[in-house]
Amino acid sequence: MSAEIAARLATTVTPSTARAAPAATQAAITVRAYAGHDRALWNAFVLGRPEGTFFHRAEWSDVVGDSFGHRPHYLLAERAGTITGVLPLVEMRSLLFGRALVSTPFCVYGGILAADALAIKGKDAYDDEYFQILDRETRPLLEQQLSKSISAVASMIFGAWEAAGRPPLSLDPPAEVKKVRRPTG
């Protein structure tokens, strides 16, 4: 799935020429999936950024994968062969929430780590496409999960109503809510 997600999200972004900037920063930004041979460069980039944490390090994907069984989908941005940004993502699966891509789960720090504003700006150029893909790929899953959740809640309410002897239900809310006291002891 990592290659599939990367293929959908991979893009090349050419910065706007309207801004005056050195020629080196005008090169295209390429976003691609992290591969095992990127580990040393990824970690060197993370260690070189003051806001980088060990949660951004490539080894964290091993910890999350081995400990919790979640699949990493790490992305990196490059300009002229040099890493300019990293985004550690993990595919989490939950009975309650379904599937989700989360940046650095179980961590207090994470998210995009970028070297310069141009690398961060680069993502703006594919936000529309990204969200179209996200909508197309997640809408059926979201609708399915919401339908299951609504059915589960309705079933629980119906079961409680049946267990209570099917008392008559008023469509009008009660004027006063009565407190139910549980016996102590």
Buried (B, 14 or more C-beta within 10 A) or exposed (E): EBEEBBEBBBBEBEBEEEEEBEEEBBBEBBBBBBEEEBBEBBBEBBEEBEEBBEBBBBEBBEBBBEEEEBBBBBBBBBBEEEBBBBBBBBBBEEEEEBBBBBBBBBBEEBBBBBBEEBBBBBBEBBEEEBEEBBEEBBEEEBEEBEEEEEEEEEEEEEEEEEEEEEEEEEEEEEEEEEEEEEEEE
